[in-house]
């Protein structure tokens, strides 16, 4: 049985851990509010850009673009968006598990990975998975330039026919306590998804529609990557806040259990001392 001093030391250690987890929960809650605002602002922009592209695609006959070229999927690139840090529950493990299942399902094809986030990169490096490139340590200062850089590399690989399809897996933000694993196909862009049968808004374009379409299509890929990154950041803060809340409550339960055990040990020691005193007095 541990001594009274050992139990007190452990209680002090757990209390320090509880203070740390509560502080991390508070920080994540503050960051979550800002990240959630950015996500809610990016979603309408991405939807509206899709509507504009659909309007353009409906005006251009025999529309052609390298990003719309469909090829047999013999070489696949999977972009895995994880976090740079841990302590966020099953946030990273669910993503890596989904990526592993994707690689297993496409074992007959040549699949390579593009990890975005240090956790995903380190995970697949340890397993010697085929990694084309990686992008890490930028989520603390995420801006549109990071998404543009990632999208440009993806577009270059696809237009040069080095890959035949590009998929992305990330955590879609639903709420502070709910995130959904999302697997989407980035390239090639589906014509059916862009062409709309009816458009409620009649746009007036100064330049030819094909020229505007050629300029907006790469921008649309950038926006899709940027939205996925924002969704992942908000989901990470939500997952970390929930994980730290659970850790704080578990620490409280442990402190309560250790305190009860300490009281029992102290009571047993006091009872033993009383018995020794009474026994000594009886002997006299």
C-alpha positions as MATLAB code, in Angstrom:
seq = 'XXXXXXXXXXXXXXXXXXXXXXXXXXXXXXXXXXXXXXXXXXXXXXXXXXXXXXXXXXXXXXXXXXXXXXXXXXXXXXXXXXXXXXXXXXXXXXXXXXXXXXXXXXXXXXXXXXXXXXXXXXXXXXXXXXXXXXXXXXXXXXXXXXXXXXXXXXXXXXXXXXXXXXXXXXXXXXXXXXXXXXXXXXXXXXXXXXXXXXXXXXXXXXXXXXXXXXXXXXXXXXXXXXXXXXXXXXXXXXXXXXXXXXXXXXXXXXXXXXXXXXXXXXXXXXXXXXXXXXXXXXXX';
ca = [
       0.000    0.000    0.000;
       1.421    3.436   -0.899;
       2.289    5.735    1.937;
       0.387    8.891    2.816;
       3.178   11.042    1.378;
       3.108    9.170   -1.954;
      -0.648    9.652   -2.263;
      -0.347   13.377   -1.536;
       2.361   13.726   -4.190;
       0.189   11.963   -6.733;
      -2.815   14.165   -5.902;
      -0.633   17.240   -6.397;
       0.574   15.890   -9.741;
      -2.951   15.163  -10.959;
      -4.110   18.634   -9.895;
      -1.302   20.199  -11.924;
      -2.336   18.111  -14.924;
      -5.945   19.165  -14.443;
      -4.966   22.830  -14.444;
      -3.077   22.270  -17.692;
      -5.965   20.501  -19.401;
      -8.397   23.224  -18.305;
      -6.089   25.888  -19.708;
      -5.776   24.010  -23.012;
      -9.553   23.685  -23.187;
      -9.941   27.437  -22.705;
      -7.370   28.207  -25.396;
      -8.984   25.772  -27.839;
     -12.417   27.267  -27.166;
     -11.121   30.752  -27.997;
      -9.416   29.526  -31.165;
     -12.487   27.529  -32.134;
     -14.666   30.626  -32.262;
     -12.310   32.339  -34.705;
     -11.852   29.197  -36.800;
     -15.597   28.633  -36.942;
     -16.157   32.168  -38.212;
     -13.624   31.590  -40.998;
     -15.291   28.326  -41.997;
     -18.741   29.892  -42.128;
     -17.346   32.709  -44.278;
     -15.575   30.365  -46.707;
     -18.497   28.027  -47.382;
     -20.758   30.579  -49.160;
     -17.817   31.799  -51.251;
     -17.041   28.268  -52.448;
     -20.711   27.610  -53.243;
     -21.057   30.878  -55.145;
     -17.913   30.202  -57.167;
     -19.346   26.811  -58.109;
     -22.538   28.568  -59.271;
     -20.544   30.983  -61.437;
     -18.590   28.109  -62.984;
     -21.819   26.263  -63.622;
     -23.228   29.316  -65.376;
     -20.104   29.568  -67.516;
     -20.110   25.859  -68.329;
     -23.706   26.133  -69.489;
     -22.791   28.910  -71.935;
     -19.745   27.273  -73.510;
     -20.296   24.455  -75.985;
     -17.777   21.610  -76.008;
     -16.042   23.031  -72.946;
     -12.445   21.844  -72.590;
      -9.857   22.247  -69.867;
      -6.939   20.093  -68.615;
      -8.574   19.838  -65.187;
     -11.698   18.337  -66.753;
      -9.824   15.612  -68.617;
     -10.869   12.184  -67.389;
      -8.312    9.394  -67.575;
      -8.256    5.816  -66.290;
      -7.322    6.011  -62.616;
      -4.044    4.129  -62.686;
      -2.101    6.656  -60.575;
      -3.906    8.218  -57.624;
      -2.835   10.993  -55.266;
      -4.442   11.149  -51.814;
      -4.169   14.383  -49.835;
      -4.449   13.615  -46.095;
      -5.163   16.684  -43.941;
      -4.200   16.003  -40.326;
      -3.047   18.234  -37.462;
       0.462   19.297  -36.523;
      -0.143   18.465  -32.864;
      -1.813   15.761  -30.835;
      -3.928   15.851  -27.654;
      -7.111   16.055  -29.706;
      -8.670   12.659  -29.151;
      -9.214   10.449  -32.186;
      -8.917   13.373  -34.624;
      -5.690   12.197  -36.274;
      -6.141    8.447  -35.836;
      -9.503    8.459  -37.639;
      -7.948   10.280  -40.599;
      -4.966    7.965  -40.871;
      -7.237    4.930  -40.578;
      -9.417    6.234  -43.403;
      -6.323    6.854  -45.531;
      -5.063    3.337  -44.848;
      -8.424    1.890  -45.874;
      -8.317    3.971  -49.052;
      -4.854    2.643  -49.905;
      -6.018   -0.882  -49.193;
      -9.051   -0.503  -51.455;
      -6.832    0.851  -54.258;
      -4.005   -1.618  -53.817;
      -4.196   -2.592  -57.513;
      -3.469    1.017  -58.496;
      -0.404    3.168  -57.922;
      -1.454    5.343  -54.987;
       0.756    8.011  -53.426;
       0.177   10.288  -50.450;
       0.407   14.014  -49.896;
       0.286   14.499  -46.106;
      -0.760   17.966  -44.935;
       0.057   18.130  -41.224;
       2.924   16.745  -39.186;
       0.940   13.936  -37.550;
      -0.066   12.394  -40.847;
       3.411   12.788  -42.317;
       5.103   11.133  -39.334;
       2.543    8.325  -39.265;
       3.046    7.315  -42.889;
       6.790    7.867  -42.785;
       7.104    5.275  -40.026;
       5.182    2.834  -42.209;
       7.261    3.660  -45.297;
       4.195    4.622  -47.315;
       4.713    6.251  -50.750;
       4.778   10.013  -50.044;
       4.971   12.410  -52.990;
       5.443   15.540  -50.861;
       4.344   17.013  -47.538;
       3.287   20.332  -46.072;
       3.560   20.852  -42.320;
       3.786   23.423  -39.490;
       1.540   26.157  -40.876;
      -1.849   25.714  -39.186;
      -1.096   28.303  -36.505;
      -0.886   30.982  -39.227;
      -3.075   29.492  -41.925;
      -3.877   31.807  -44.838;
      -4.961   31.497  -48.441;
      -1.352   31.386  -49.660;
      -0.860   27.946  -48.101;
      -3.905   26.578  -49.924;
      -2.732   28.154  -53.181;
       0.691   26.519  -52.864;
      -0.819   23.098  -52.191;
      -3.366   23.461  -54.997;
      -0.730   24.567  -57.504;
       1.357   21.488  -56.791;
      -1.702   19.263  -57.175;
      -2.739   20.979  -60.421;
       0.790   20.660  -61.806;
       0.874   16.930  -61.080;
      -2.480   16.423  -62.766;
      -1.916   18.584  -65.832;
       1.435   16.881  -66.433;
      -0.382   13.506  -66.326;
       1.764   12.318  -63.426;
      -1.434   11.406  -61.582;
      -4.826   10.466  -62.997;
      -7.006   11.425  -60.019;
      -6.648   13.432  -56.812;
      -8.621   12.750  -53.639;
      -8.603   14.603  -50.331;
      -9.576   13.340  -46.883;
     -10.181   15.708  -43.968;
     -12.419   16.329  -40.971;
     -15.479   18.388  -41.856;
     -16.576   20.675  -39.042;
     -20.108   20.034  -37.826;
     -20.053   21.351  -34.267;
     -17.693   21.733  -31.335;
     -18.248   18.092  -30.391;
     -18.859   16.561  -33.809;
     -16.557   16.190  -36.794;
     -17.152   14.056  -39.876;
     -14.482   12.295  -41.910;
     -14.918   13.454  -45.516;
     -13.348   11.891  -48.596;
     -13.762   14.011  -51.727;
     -12.496   13.843  -55.277;
     -10.634   17.025  -56.216;
      -9.514   16.183  -59.735;
     -10.718   15.682  -62.358;
     -13.620   18.062  -61.849;
     -16.903   16.510  -62.864;
     -18.708   18.225  -65.722;
     -22.076   17.199  -64.287;
     -21.227   18.928  -61.015;
     -20.406   22.213  -62.743;
     -23.101   22.384  -65.412;
     -26.400   23.506  -63.937;
     -29.664   22.859  -65.786;
     -31.158   26.125  -64.577;
     -29.455   29.222  -63.242;
     -31.493   31.770  -61.311;
     -28.903   34.524  -61.909;
     -27.995   35.852  -65.346;
     -24.365   36.986  -65.238;
     -22.838   39.495  -67.627;
     -19.221   38.677  -68.549;
     -16.945   41.258  -70.147;
     -14.488   38.615  -71.365;
     -15.387   35.500  -73.388;
     -16.913   32.807  -71.141;
     -14.255   30.242  -72.084;
     -11.474   32.622  -71.031;
     -13.157   33.401  -67.714;
     -13.781   29.698  -67.157;
     -10.103   28.862  -67.758;
      -9.054   31.418  -65.130;
     -11.658   30.487  -62.529;
     -11.267   26.720  -62.656;
      -7.800   26.625  -60.970;
      -9.099   29.177  -58.471;
     -11.956   26.814  -57.676;
      -9.477   24.048  -56.835;
      -7.615   26.459  -54.563;
     -10.849   27.389  -52.814;
     -11.738   23.742  -52.287;
      -8.338   23.076  -50.704;
      -8.596   26.225  -48.584;
     -12.046   25.254  -47.359;
     -10.806   21.770  -46.430;
      -7.937   23.300  -44.445;
     -10.288   25.657  -42.612;
     -12.673   22.805  -41.857;
      -9.775   20.772  -40.505;
      -8.534   23.600  -38.260;
     -11.969   24.188  -36.763;
     -12.476   20.450  -36.279;
      -9.085   20.150  -34.599;
      -9.881   22.856  -32.055;
     -13.286   21.325  -31.402;
     -11.784   17.861  -30.925;
      -9.046   19.208  -28.644;
     -11.553   21.157  -26.567;
     -13.696   18.034  -26.112;
     -10.644   15.893  -25.324;
      -9.331   18.358  -22.745;
     -12.773   18.611  -21.144;
     -12.878   14.825  -20.811;
      -9.323   14.789  -19.432;
     -10.227   17.465  -16.854;
     -13.248   15.496  -15.692;
     -11.214   12.291  -15.510;
      -8.568   14.119  -13.477;
     -11.282   15.318  -11.099;
     -12.532   11.757  -10.656;
      -8.981   10.556  -10.017;
      -8.397   13.317   -7.457;
     -11.593   12.332   -5.682;
     -10.577    8.669   -5.641;
      -7.058    9.453   -4.419;
      -8.419   11.773   -1.718;
     -10.726    9.032   -0.490;
      -7.839    6.586   -0.448;
      -5.660    9.121    1.391;
      -8.334    9.601    4.041;
      -8.572    5.857    4.528;
      -4.821    5.526    4.935;
      -4.754    8.446    7.361;
      -7.671    7.033    9.342;
      -5.973    3.644    9.508;
      -2.776    5.279   10.770;
      -4.682    7.242   13.428;
      -6.561    4.117   14.517;
      -3.324    2.174   14.767;
      -1.758    4.906   16.927;
      -4.800    4.952   19.223;
      -4.641    1.184   19.621;
      -0.956    1.404   20.451;
      -1.616    4.085   23.077;
      -4.486    2.131   24.645;
      -2.474   -1.072   24.594;
       0.465    0.676   26.257;
      -1.777    2.194   28.927;
      -3.358   -1.214   29.569;
       0.069   -2.819   29.944;
       1.049   -0.200   32.557;
];
